[in-house]
């Protein structure tokens, strides 16, 4: 059996492996086998008698926990089994905290450590009281906007006539009359006064001549949007259309029709996903707008047990900030069934756009929408060579190309051009006109 979430193999014992014991204790528990290689094959432990005493004593003395240490024999060879149960309280090793994720051991620091300690105490970041704040810090306009939205959604009955303190108590935004962090994120006049990185950065990036795709060094201009979540949702949605996106205009009869480059519903879900599930002690939300794509990144990776593949199907809702998520649900901004990412995918499909790219990146989560499938990034992922990518991008502008034009633009032979073009036809990217001889040409499929 290979190494996995709760199994680790070590050929011999070193005290450094106490970090692995600590990681198991802080996660889901697990077993360390001493005297086995990475494939699980037995490798004799010569000092097993001493280790049977040392390991339990060292785990107790350094971490204050108890582990089960068993001696086993296989084909006359001894190996040791160390069983570590999961602990409901945080366990540290010499003041440091470790956590088992997948088949790796990670040291928890900074925001991830803060989140871990809160979770072990039965709290989440948004459930903590903010002693520096009072109701003077709450924006009544944002509260009224929320109440209108909740009334339309029908998810917050009997809210008429409630004072803000009464409403906040009902929404679990206060404790003993004191505001929680969630109240300030959702409705604060100036959340940045308490949590500096609650703003959203929006940047417009171009395409330098030296790069086939976007280069983040080529920042054309940028804006920031500050405020509470209710205000940000509207202000950030308006900002790209005002300055960052080119909205193609077409006419039908006497009517002027404006069509957005991307589905508004998809961008709204992306923004809500980032605002609700972000790590508010980390970096600000970042929106990057390119000629051919737009991405939204927020700090905070997926919860344990939730994979990228799961986001493409029905999955359980596991919010990082459950109080913020619950208020957004009651306001009709989100649902409580983990369908946000599915909505983004379906909306793009309905708009004839490629499936969005969802990845964990730089300690956070990123969703990218593409205008079309014919981008250098997408073509590279399909296995096209440089000549083919160049030809397809030119073909997108010209509408058609011939074998001779392919040869000229790539300075290659007829044989190579024919092979490249045939490969593009087989991949379904282009199609032949069906004409033989000098009049033959190719178009996009």
TORKOL-4160 file (C-alpha; in steps of 0.2 Angstrom, whole numbers, padded with zeros to 4 digits, m for minus):
445
<pt num="1" X="0000" Y="0000" Z="0000"/>
<pt num="2" X="0008" Y="0017" Z="m0005"/>
<pt num="3" X="0009" Y="0032" Z="0007"/>
<pt num="4" X="m0007" Y="0042" Z="0008"/>
<pt num="5" X="m0017" Y="0054" Z="0020"/>
<pt num="6" X="m0015" Y="0043" Z="0035"/>
<pt num="7" X="0000" Y="0031" Z="0031"/>
<pt num="8" X="0018" Y="0036" Z="0031"/>
<pt num="9" X="0033" Y="0024" Z="0029"/>
<pt num="10" X="0051" Y="0027" Z="0037"/>
<pt num="11" X="0065" Y="0015" Z="0035"/>
<pt num="12" X="0073" Y="0020" Z="0052"/>
<pt num="13" X="0068" Y="0032" Z="0066"/>
<pt num="14" X="0074" Y="0050" Z="0068"/>
<pt num="15" X="0068" Y="0062" Z="0081"/>
<pt num="16" X="0063" Y="0074" Z="0067"/>
<pt num="17" X="0049" Y="0062" Z="0063"/>
<pt num="18" X="0040" Y="0068" Z="0079"/>
<pt num="19" X="0034" Y="0082" Z="0066"/>
<pt num="20" X="0024" Y="0068" Z="0057"/>
<pt num="21" X="0016" Y="0062" Z="0073"/>
<pt num="22" X="0011" Y="0080" Z="0077"/>
<pt num="23" X="0004" Y="0082" Z="0059"/>
<pt num="24" X="m0006" Y="0067" Z="0061"/>
<pt num="25" X="m0013" Y="0072" Z="0078"/>
<pt num="26" X="m0018" Y="0089" Z="0071"/>
<pt num="27" X="m0026" Y="0081" Z="0055"/>
<pt num="28" X="m0036" Y="0065" Z="0054"/>
<pt num="29" X="m0024" Y="0054" Z="0064"/>
<pt num="30" X="m0013" Y="0041" Z="0055"/>
<pt num="31" X="0000" Y="0027" Z="0056"/>
<pt num="32" X="0019" Y="0028" Z="0054"/>
<pt num="33" X="0028" Y="0012" Z="0050"/>
<pt num="34" X="0046" Y="0012" Z="0055"/>
<pt num="35" X="0056" Y="m0001" Z="0046"/>
<pt num="36" X="0047" Y="0000" Z="0029"/>
<pt num="37" X="0053" Y="0008" Z="0013"/>
<pt num="38" X="0042" Y="0020" Z="0002"/>
<pt num="39" X="0033" Y="0005" Z="m0006"/>
<pt num="40" X="0029" Y="m0003" Z="0010"/>
<pt num="41" X="0042" Y="m0017" Z="0009"/>
<pt num="42" X="0049" Y="m0022" Z="0026"/>
<pt num="43" X="0067" Y="m0017" Z="0031"/>
<pt num="44" X="0074" Y="m0023" Z="0047"/>
<pt num="45" X="0074" Y="m0011" Z="0062"/>
<pt num="46" X="0089" Y="m0016" Z="0073"/>
<pt num="47" X="0086" Y="m0005" Z="0088"/>
<pt num="48" X="0068" Y="m0009" Z="0090"/>
<pt num="49" X="0069" Y="m0013" Z="0108"/>
<pt num="50" X="0075" Y="0004" Z="0113"/>
<pt num="51" X="0063" Y="0013" Z="0101"/>
<pt num="52" X="0048" Y="0004" Z="0109"/>
<pt num="53" X="0053" Y="0014" Z="0125"/>
<pt num="54" X="0059" Y="0030" Z="0117"/>
<pt num="55" X="0045" Y="0034" Z="0105"/>
<pt num="56" X="0031" Y="0034" Z="0118"/>
<pt num="57" X="0041" Y="0044" Z="0130"/>
<pt num="58" X="0047" Y="0057" Z="0117"/>
<pt num="59" X="0029" Y="0060" Z="0111"/>
<pt num="60" X="0023" Y="0062" Z="0128"/>
<pt num="61" X="0037" Y="0074" Z="0134"/>
<pt num="62" X="0037" Y="0085" Z="0118"/>
<pt num="63" X="0019" Y="0086" Z="0114"/>
<pt num="64" X="0009" Y="0079" Z="0129"/>
<pt num="65" X="0000" Y="0066" Z="0119"/>
<pt num="66" X="m0001" Y="0047" Z="0119"/>
<pt num="67" X="0002" Y="0036" Z="0104"/>
<pt num="68" X="0001" Y="0018" Z="0102"/>
<pt num="69" X="0017" Y="0009" Z="0098"/>
<pt num="70" X="0017" Y="m0009" Z="0092"/>
<pt num="71" X="0030" Y="m0021" Z="0087"/>
<pt num="72" X="0027" Y="m0032" Z="0072"/>
<pt num="73" X="0036" Y="m0046" Z="0063"/>
<pt num="74" X="0035" Y="m0051" Z="0045"/>
<pt num="75" X="0046" Y="m0065" Z="0038"/>
<pt num="76" X="0057" Y="m0064" Z="0053"/>
<pt num="77" X="0060" Y="m0046" Z="0051"/>
<pt num="78" X="0054" Y="m0033" Z="0064"/>
<pt num="79" X="0046" Y="m0016" Z="0061"/>
<pt num="80" X="0037" Y="m0004" Z="0072"/>
<pt num="81" X="0019" Y="0003" Z="0070"/>
<pt num="82" X="0015" Y="0020" Z="0078"/>
<pt num="83" X="m0003" Y="0024" Z="0078"/>
<pt num="84" X="m0008" Y="0042" Z="0082"/>
<pt num="85" X="m0026" Y="0047" Z="0085"/>
<pt num="86" X="m0033" Y="0063" Z="0079"/>
<pt num="87" X="m0034" Y="0077" Z="0093"/>
<pt num="88" X="m0048" Y="0089" Z="0095"/>
<pt num="89" X="m0036" Y="0102" Z="0103"/>
<pt num="90" X="m0021" Y="0109" Z="0093"/>
<pt num="91" X="m0005" Y="0100" Z="0096"/>
<pt num="92" X="0012" Y="0109" Z="0095"/>
<pt num="93" X="0030" Y="0102" Z="0094"/>
<pt num="94" X="0042" Y="0114" Z="0103"/>
<pt num="95" X="0030" Y="0128" Z="0099"/>
<pt num="96" X="0027" Y="0124" Z="0081"/>
<pt num="97" X="0012" Y="0117" Z="0073"/>
<pt num="98" X="0012" Y="0104" Z="0059"/>
<pt num="99" X="m0002" Y="0097" Z="0049"/>
<pt num="100" X="m0004" Y="0081" Z="0038"/>
<pt num="101" X="m0011" Y="0085" Z="0021"/>
<pt num="102" X="m0012" Y="0072" Z="0007"/>
<pt num="103" X="0005" Y="0062" Z="0009"/>
<pt num="104" X="0015" Y="0078" Z="0015"/>
<pt num="105" X="0019" Y="0086" Z="0031"/>
<pt num="106" X="0016" Y="0105" Z="0032"/>
<pt num="107" X="0021" Y="0118" Z="0045"/>
<pt num="108" X="0007" Y="0130" Z="0049"/>
<pt num="109" X="0011" Y="0148" Z="0050"/>
<pt num="110" X="0003" Y="0165" Z="0048"/>
<pt num="111" X="m0015" Y="0165" Z="0042"/>
<pt num="112" X="m0016" Y="0146" Z="0040"/>
<pt num="113" X="m0010" Y="0144" Z="0058"/>
<pt num="114" X="m0023" Y="0157" Z="0064"/>
<pt num="115" X="m0037" Y="0148" Z="0054"/>
<pt num="116" X="m0032" Y="0131" Z="0061"/>
<pt num="117" X="m0032" Y="0137" Z="0079"/>
<pt num="118" X="m0049" Y="0145" Z="0077"/>
<pt num="119" X="m0056" Y="0129" Z="0069"/>
<pt num="120" X="m0049" Y="0118" Z="0083"/>
<pt num="121" X="m0057" Y="0130" Z="0096"/>
<pt num="122" X="m0074" Y="0128" Z="0087"/>
<pt num="123" X="m0073" Y="0145" Z="0079"/>
<pt num="124" X="m0071" Y="0152" Z="0062"/>
<pt num="125" X="m0063" Y="0169" Z="0058"/>
<pt num="126" X="m0079" Y="0178" Z="0054"/>
<pt num="127" X="m0087" Y="0172" Z="0071"/>
<pt num="128" X="m0074" Y="0181" Z="0082"/>
<pt num="129" X="m0079" Y="0197" Z="0091"/>
<pt num="130" X="m0071" Y="0213" Z="0085"/>
<pt num="131" X="m0069" Y="0223" Z="0102"/>
<pt num="132" X="m0063" Y="0239" Z="0093"/>
<pt num="133" X="m0080" Y="0241" Z="0084"/>
<pt num="134" X="m0097" Y="0247" Z="0088"/>
<pt num="135" X="m0113" Y="0251" Z="0079"/>
<pt num="136" X="m0107" Y="0268" Z="0074"/>
<pt num="137" X="m0096" Y="0258" Z="0062"/>
<pt num="138" X="m0110" Y="0250" Z="0053"/>
<pt num="139" X="m0117" Y="0257" Z="0036"/>
<pt num="140" X="m0136" Y="0259" Z="0037"/>
<pt num="141" X="m0137" Y="0260" Z="0018"/>
<pt num="142" X="m0128" Y="0243" Z="0016"/>
<pt num="143" X="m0141" Y="0236" Z="0028"/>
<pt num="144" X="m0155" Y="0243" Z="0019"/>
<pt num="145" X="m0149" Y="0236" Z="0002"/>
<pt num="146" X="m0147" Y="0219" Z="0010"/>
<pt num="147" X="m0165" Y="0220" Z="0018"/>
<pt num="148" X="m0172" Y="0224" Z="0001"/>
<pt num="149" X="m0163" Y="0209" Z="m0007"/>
<pt num="150" X="m0168" Y="0197" Z="0007"/>
<pt num="151" X="m0186" Y="0203" Z="0004"/>
<pt num="152" X="m0185" Y="0199" Z="m0014"/>
<pt num="153" X="m0177" Y="0182" Z="m0010"/>
<pt num="154" X="m0190" Y="0178" Z="0003"/>
<pt num="155" X="m0176" Y="0170" Z="0014"/>
<pt num="156" X="m0177" Y="0182" Z="0029"/>
<pt num="157" X="m0195" Y="0182" Z="0035"/>
<pt num="158" X="m0201" Y="0194" Z="0049"/>
<pt num="159" X="m0187" Y="0206" Z="0048"/>
<pt num="160" X="m0199" Y="0222" Z="0046"/>
<pt num="161" X="m0197" Y="0234" Z="0061"/>
<pt num="162" X="m0182" Y="0226" Z="0068"/>
<pt num="163" X="m0168" Y="0238" Z="0074"/>
<pt num="164" X="m0150" Y="0235" Z="0067"/>
<pt num="165" X="m0145" Y="0227" Z="0084"/>
<pt num="166" X="m0160" Y="0216" Z="0083"/>
<pt num="167" X="m0157" Y="0211" Z="0065"/>
<pt num="168" X="m0139" Y="0208" Z="0068"/>
<pt num="169" X="m0143" Y="0197" Z="0083"/>
<pt num="170" X="m0155" Y="0187" Z="0072"/>
<pt num="171" X="m0141" Y="0185" Z="0059"/>
<pt num="172" X="m0128" Y="0179" Z="0072"/>
<pt num="173" X="m0118" Y="0195" Z="0068"/>
<pt num="174" X="m0116" Y="0199" Z="0087"/>
<pt num="175" X="m0112" Y="0191" Z="0103"/>
<pt num="176" X="m0118" Y="0198" Z="0119"/>
<pt num="177" X="m0121" Y="0215" Z="0110"/>
<pt num="178" X="m0104" Y="0215" Z="0103"/>
<pt num="179" X="m0100" Y="0215" Z="0084"/>
<pt num="180" X="m0092" Y="0201" Z="0076"/>
<pt num="181" X="m0079" Y="0202" Z="0062"/>
<pt num="182" X="m0093" Y="0196" Z="0050"/>
<pt num="183" X="m0103" Y="0211" Z="0053"/>
<pt num="184" X="m0090" Y="0223" Z="0048"/>
<pt num="185" X="m0085" Y="0213" Z="0032"/>
<pt num="186" X="m0103" Y="0213" Z="0027"/>
<pt num="187" X="m0110" Y="0230" Z="0033"/>
<pt num="188" X="m0095" Y="0241" Z="0039"/>
<pt num="189" X="m0093" Y="0259" Z="0034"/>
<pt num="190" X="m0074" Y="0256" Z="0032"/>
<pt num="191" X="m0069" Y="0237" Z="0035"/>
<pt num="192" X="m0051" Y="0242" Z="0029"/>
<pt num="193" X="m0050" Y="0251" Z="0046"/>
<pt num="194" X="m0050" Y="0235" Z="0055"/>
<pt num="195" X="m0044" Y="0223" Z="0041"/>
<pt num="196" X="m0032" Y="0231" Z="0029"/>
<pt num="197" X="m0034" Y="0219" Z="0014"/>
<pt num="198" X="m0052" Y="0219" Z="0012"/>
<pt num="199" X="m0052" Y="0229" Z="m0004"/>
<pt num="200" X="m0052" Y="0222" Z="m0022"/>
<pt num="201" X="m0038" Y="0226" Z="m0035"/>
<pt num="202" X="m0042" Y="0226" Z="m0053"/>
<pt num="203" X="m0028" Y="0227" Z="m0066"/>
<pt num="204" X="m0028" Y="0228" Z="m0085"/>
<pt num="205" X="m0014" Y="0219" Z="m0093"/>
<pt num="206" X="m0009" Y="0219" Z="m0111"/>
<pt num="207" X="0001" Y="0208" Z="m0123"/>
<pt num="208" X="0020" Y="0213" Z="m0125"/>
<pt num="209" X="0028" Y="0209" Z="m0142"/>
<pt num="210" X="0039" Y="0197" Z="m0133"/>
<pt num="211" X="0025" Y="0186" Z="m0127"/>
<pt num="212" X="0012" Y="0175" Z="m0136"/>
<pt num="213" X="0001" Y="0176" Z="m0121"/>
<pt num="214" X="m0002" Y="0189" Z="m0107"/>
<pt num="215" X="0013" Y="0195" Z="m0097"/>
<pt num="216" X="0009" Y="0202" Z="m0080"/>
<pt num="217" X="0024" Y="0214" Z="m0081"/>
<pt num="218" X="0014" Y="0224" Z="m0094"/>
<pt num="219" X="0001" Y="0232" Z="m0083"/>
<pt num="220" X="m0008" Y="0245" Z="m0092"/>
<pt num="221" X="m0018" Y="0253" Z="m0078"/>
<pt num="222" X="m0026" Y="0247" Z="m0061"/>
<pt num="223" X="m0040" Y="0252" Z="m0049"/>
<pt num="224" X="m0045" Y="0247" Z="m0032"/>
<pt num="225" X="m0062" Y="0246" Z="m0024"/>
<pt num="226" X="m0065" Y="0247" Z="m0005"/>
<pt num="227" X="m0080" Y="0245" Z="0006"/>
<pt num="228" X="m0091" Y="0231" Z="0013"/>
<pt num="229" X="m0096" Y="0216" Z="0004"/>
<pt num="230" X="m0113" Y="0222" Z="0000"/>
<pt num="231" X="m0106" Y="0238" Z="m0009"/>
<pt num="232" X="m0091" Y="0229" Z="m0016"/>
<pt num="233" X="m0102" Y="0216" Z="m0025"/>
<pt num="234" X="m0110" Y="0231" Z="m0035"/>
<pt num="235" X="m0096" Y="0242" Z="m0037"/>
<pt num="236" X="m0084" Y="0229" Z="m0043"/>
<pt num="237" X="m0096" Y="0222" Z="m0056"/>
<pt num="238" X="m0098" Y="0240" Z="m0063"/>
<pt num="239" X="m0079" Y="0244" Z="m0063"/>
<pt num="240" X="m0074" Y="0232" Z="m0077"/>
<pt num="241" X="m0088" Y="0238" Z="m0089"/>
<pt num="242" X="m0083" Y="0256" Z="m0086"/>
<pt num="243" X="m0065" Y="0254" Z="m0090"/>
<pt num="244" X="m0058" Y="0237" Z="m0091"/>
<pt num="245" X="m0068" Y="0228" Z="m0104"/>
<pt num="246" X="m0073" Y="0232" Z="m0122"/>
<pt num="247" X="m0091" Y="0229" Z="m0125"/>
<pt num="248" X="m0095" Y="0225" Z="m0143"/>
<pt num="249" X="m0110" Y="0234" Z="m0150"/>
<pt num="250" X="m0122" Y="0227" Z="m0163"/>
<pt num="251" X="m0138" Y="0234" Z="m0170"/>
<pt num="252" X="m0154" Y="0224" Z="m0173"/>
<pt num="253" X="m0166" Y="0235" Z="m0183"/>
<pt num="254" X="m0167" Y="0252" Z="m0174"/>
<pt num="255" X="m0162" Y="0245" Z="m0158"/>
<pt num="256" X="m0144" Y="0247" Z="m0151"/>
<pt num="257" X="m0139" Y="0231" Z="m0142"/>
<pt num="258" X="m0124" Y="0230" Z="m0130"/>
<pt num="259" X="m0117" Y="0213" Z="m0127"/>
<pt num="260" X="m0104" Y="0210" Z="m0113"/>
<pt num="261" X="m0088" Y="0201" Z="m0117"/>
<pt num="262" X="m0092" Y="0189" Z="m0103"/>
<pt num="263" X="m0108" Y="0183" Z="m0095"/>
<pt num="264" X="m0112" Y="0195" Z="m0080"/>
<pt num="265" X="m0120" Y="0180" Z="m0071"/>
<pt num="266" X="m0103" Y="0171" Z="m0072"/>
<pt num="267" X="m0093" Y="0186" Z="m0066"/>
<pt num="268" X="m0105" Y="0189" Z="m0052"/>
<pt num="269" X="m0104" Y="0171" Z="m0046"/>
<pt num="270" X="m0085" Y="0172" Z="m0047"/>
<pt num="271" X="m0084" Y="0188" Z="m0037"/>
<pt num="272" X="m0096" Y="0181" Z="m0024"/>
<pt num="273" X="m0086" Y="0165" Z="m0022"/>
<pt num="274" X="m0071" Y="0176" Z="m0019"/>
<pt num="275" X="m0079" Y="0187" Z="m0006"/>
<pt num="276" X="m0088" Y="0174" Z="0003"/>
<pt num="277" X="m0074" Y="0161" Z="0004"/>
<pt num="278" X="m0058" Y="0171" Z="0005"/>
<pt num="279" X="m0046" Y="0172" Z="0019"/>
<pt num="280" X="m0049" Y="0189" Z="0026"/>
<pt num="281" X="m0032" Y="0189" Z="0035"/>
<pt num="282" X="m0023" Y="0186" Z="0018"/>
<pt num="283" X="m0020" Y="0196" Z="0002"/>
<pt num="284" X="m0034" Y="0206" Z="m0006"/>
<pt num="285" X="m0044" Y="0199" Z="m0020"/>
<pt num="286" X="m0036" Y="0202" Z="m0037"/>
<pt num="287" X="m0045" Y="0203" Z="m0054"/>
<pt num="288" X="m0034" Y="0202" Z="m0069"/>
<pt num="289" X="m0041" Y="0208" Z="m0086"/>
<pt num="290" X="m0033" Y="0203" Z="m0102"/>
<pt num="291" X="m0037" Y="0204" Z="m0120"/>
<pt num="292" X="m0043" Y="0186" Z="m0121"/>
<pt num="293" X="m0047" Y="0182" Z="m0103"/>
<pt num="294" X="m0052" Y="0188" Z="m0085"/>
<pt num="295" X="m0047" Y="0179" Z="m0069"/>
<pt num="296" X="m0052" Y="0182" Z="m0051"/>
<pt num="297" X="m0040" Y="0176" Z="m0037"/>
<pt num="298" X="m0043" Y="0175" Z="m0018"/>
<pt num="299" X="m0032" Y="0169" Z="m0004"/>
<pt num="300" X="m0037" Y="0153" Z="0004"/>
<pt num="301" X="m0036" Y="0135" Z="m0004"/>
<pt num="302" X="m0050" Y="0123" Z="m0005"/>
<pt num="303" X="m0056" Y="0115" Z="0011"/>
<pt num="304" X="m0050" Y="0098" Z="0016"/>
<pt num="305" X="m0059" Y="0084" Z="0006"/>
<pt num="306" X="m0065" Y="0096" Z="m0008"/>
<pt num="307" X="m0056" Y="0093" Z="m0024"/>
<pt num="308" X="m0056" Y="0104" Z="m0040"/>
<pt num="309" X="m0065" Y="0090" Z="m0049"/>
<pt num="310" X="m0079" Y="0091" Z="m0036"/>
<pt num="311" X="m0082" Y="0109" Z="m0041"/>
<pt num="312" X="m0088" Y="0103" Z="m0058"/>
<pt num="313" X="m0102" Y="0093" Z="m0051"/>
<pt num="314" X="m0114" Y="0094" Z="m0037"/>
<pt num="315" X="m0105" Y="0095" Z="m0020"/>
<pt num="316" X="m0107" Y="0100" Z="m0002"/>
<pt num="317" X="m0106" Y="0118" Z="0003"/>
<pt num="318" X="m0091" Y="0120" Z="0015"/>
<pt num="319" X="m0089" Y="0139" Z="0017"/>
<pt num="320" X="m0073" Y="0145" Z="0025"/>
<pt num="321" X="m0083" Y="0160" Z="0033"/>
<pt num="322" X="m0100" Y="0151" Z="0037"/>
<pt num="323" X="m0108" Y="0167" Z="0045"/>
<pt num="324" X="m0104" Y="0178" Z="0030"/>
<pt num="325" X="m0110" Y="0164" Z="0019"/>
<pt num="326" X="m0127" Y="0162" Z="0029"/>
<pt num="327" X="m0130" Y="0181" Z="0028"/>
<pt num="328" X="m0127" Y="0181" Z="0009"/>
<pt num="329" X="m0139" Y="0166" Z="0007"/>
<pt num="330" X="m0152" Y="0175" Z="0017"/>
<pt num="331" X="m0150" Y="0190" Z="0006"/>
<pt num="332" X="m0152" Y="0179" Z="m0010"/>
<pt num="333" X="m0135" Y="0182" Z="m0016"/>
<pt num="334" X="m0129" Y="0164" Z="m0015"/>
<pt num="335" X="m0138" Y="0147" Z="m0012"/>
<pt num="336" X="m0133" Y="0135" Z="0001"/>
<pt num="337" X="m0129" Y="0120" Z="m0010"/>
<pt num="338" X="m0112" Y="0122" Z="m0017"/>
<pt num="339" X="m0118" Y="0126" Z="m0034"/>
<pt num="340" X="m0109" Y="0142" Z="m0037"/>
<pt num="341" X="m0095" Y="0135" Z="m0048"/>
<pt num="342" X="m0108" Y="0124" Z="m0058"/>
<pt num="343" X="m0117" Y="0140" Z="m0062"/>
<pt num="344" X="m0101" Y="0148" Z="m0068"/>
<pt num="345" X="m0098" Y="0133" Z="m0080"/>
<pt num="346" X="m0116" Y="0132" Z="m0086"/>
<pt num="347" X="m0117" Y="0151" Z="m0089"/>
<pt num="348" X="m0101" Y="0150" Z="m0100"/>
<pt num="349" X="m0108" Y="0135" Z="m0109"/>
<pt num="350" X="m0124" Y="0144" Z="m0113"/>
<pt num="351" X="m0114" Y="0159" Z="m0119"/>
<pt num="352" X="m0104" Y="0148" Z="m0131"/>
<pt num="353" X="m0088" Y="0151" Z="m0121"/>
<pt num="354" X="m0075" Y="0138" Z="m0116"/>
<pt num="355" X="m0076" Y="0129" Z="m0099"/>
<pt num="356" X="m0068" Y="0141" Z="m0086"/>
<pt num="357" X="m0051" Y="0136" Z="m0078"/>
<pt num="358" X="m0052" Y="0133" Z="m0059"/>
<pt num="359" X="m0035" Y="0130" Z="m0050"/>
<pt num="360" X="m0027" Y="0132" Z="m0033"/>
<pt num="361" X="m0013" Y="0145" Z="m0036"/>
<pt num="362" X="m0001" Y="0154" Z="m0024"/>
<pt num="363" X="m0010" Y="0149" Z="m0008"/>
<pt num="364" X="m0027" Y="0154" Z="m0015"/>
<pt num="365" X="m0040" Y="0149" Z="m0028"/>
<pt num="366" X="m0042" Y="0156" Z="m0046"/>
<pt num="367" X="m0056" Y="0155" Z="m0059"/>
<pt num="368" X="m0052" Y="0161" Z="m0076"/>
<pt num="369" X="m0065" Y="0165" Z="m0090"/>
<pt num="370" X="m0059" Y="0164" Z="m0108"/>
<pt num="371" X="m0067" Y="0173" Z="m0123"/>
<pt num="372" X="m0064" Y="0158" Z="m0135"/>
<pt num="373" X="m0054" Y="0142" Z="m0136"/>
<pt num="374" X="m0042" Y="0150" Z="m0149"/>
<pt num="375" X="m0029" Y="0157" Z="m0137"/>
<pt num="376" X="m0011" Y="0152" Z="m0136"/>
<pt num="377" X="m0013" Y="0144" Z="m0119"/>
<pt num="378" X="m0027" Y="0133" Z="m0125"/>
<pt num="379" X="m0018" Y="0129" Z="m0141"/>
<pt num="380" X="m0002" Y="0124" Z="m0132"/>
<pt num="381" X="m0012" Y="0113" Z="m0120"/>
<pt num="382" X="m0019" Y="0104" Z="m0136"/>
<pt num="383" X="m0001" Y="0099" Z="m0141"/>
<pt num="384" X="0001" Y="0111" Z="m0155"/>
<pt num="385" X="0018" Y="0116" Z="m0161"/>
<pt num="386" X="0024" Y="0134" Z="m0163"/>
<pt num="387" X="0020" Y="0134" Z="m0182"/>
<pt num="388" X="0003" Y="0128" Z="m0179"/>
<pt num="389" X="m0001" Y="0140" Z="m0166"/>
<pt num="390" X="0005" Y="0155" Z="m0176"/>
<pt num="391" X="m0006" Y="0149" Z="m0191"/>
<pt num="392" X="m0022" Y="0146" Z="m0181"/>
<pt num="393" X="m0020" Y="0164" Z="m0173"/>
<pt num="394" X="m0018" Y="0171" Z="m0191"/>
<pt num="395" X="m0032" Y="0160" Z="m0197"/>
<pt num="396" X="m0043" Y="0167" Z="m0184"/>
<pt num="397" X="m0041" Y="0185" Z="m0192"/>
<pt num="398" X="m0040" Y="0180" Z="m0210"/>
<pt num="399" X="m0054" Y="0167" Z="m0211"/>
<pt num="400" X="m0044" Y="0155" Z="m0222"/>
<pt num="401" X="m0027" Y="0150" Z="m0227"/>
<pt num="402" X="m0019" Y="0139" Z="m0240"/>
<pt num="403" X="m0005" Y="0126" Z="m0239"/>
<pt num="404" X="0007" Y="0138" Z="m0248"/>
<pt num="405" X="0002" Y="0153" Z="m0236"/>
<pt num="406" X="0006" Y="0141" Z="m0222"/>
<pt num="407" X="0023" Y="0137" Z="m0229"/>
<pt num="408" X="0027" Y="0156" Z="m0232"/>
<pt num="409" X="0022" Y="0162" Z="m0214"/>
<pt num="410" X="0032" Y="0148" Z="m0206"/>
<pt num="411" X="0046" Y="0147" Z="m0219"/>
<pt num="412" X="0044" Y="0128" Z="m0220"/>
<pt num="413" X="0043" Y="0115" Z="m0233"/>
<pt num="414" X="0027" Y="0109" Z="m0242"/>
<pt num="415" X="0029" Y="0092" Z="m0233"/>
<pt num="416" X="0030" Y="0099" Z="m0216"/>
<pt num="417" X="0015" Y="0111" Z="m0220"/>
<pt num="418" X="0005" Y="0096" Z="m0226"/>
<pt num="419" X="0009" Y="0086" Z="m0210"/>
<pt num="420" X="0005" Y="0101" Z="m0198"/>
<pt num="421" X="m0011" Y="0105" Z="m0207"/>
<pt num="422" X="m0017" Y="0087" Z="m0207"/>
<pt num="423" X="m0014" Y="0086" Z="m0189"/>
<pt num="424" X="m0024" Y="0101" Z="m0186"/>
<pt num="425" X="m0038" Y="0093" Z="m0196"/>
<pt num="426" X="m0037" Y="0077" Z="m0186"/>
<pt num="427" X="m0038" Y="0087" Z="m0169"/>
<pt num="428" X="m0054" Y="0096" Z="m0176"/>
<pt num="429" X="m0046" Y="0113" Z="m0175"/>
<pt num="430" X="m0047" Y="0117" Z="m0194"/>
<pt num="431" X="m0056" Y="0109" Z="m0209"/>
<pt num="432" X="m0052" Y="0107" Z="m0227"/>
<pt num="433" X="m0062" Y="0116" Z="m0240"/>
<pt num="434" X="m0063" Y="0100" Z="m0250"/>
<pt num="435" X="m0056" Y="0108" Z="m0265"/>
<pt num="436" X="m0041" Y="0099" Z="m0274"/>
<pt num="437" X="m0026" Y="0108" Z="m0281"/>
<pt num="438" X="m0022" Y="0126" Z="m0281"/>
<pt num="439" X="m0039" Y="0132" Z="m0275"/>
<pt num="440" X="m0038" Y="0122" Z="m0259"/>
<pt num="441" X="m0039" Y="0131" Z="m0242"/>
<pt num="442" X="m0043" Y="0128" Z="m0224"/>
<pt num="443" X="m0054" Y="0137" Z="m0211"/>
<pt num="444" X="m0058" Y="0135" Z="m0193"/>
<pt num="445" X="m0069" Y="0121" Z="m0188"/>
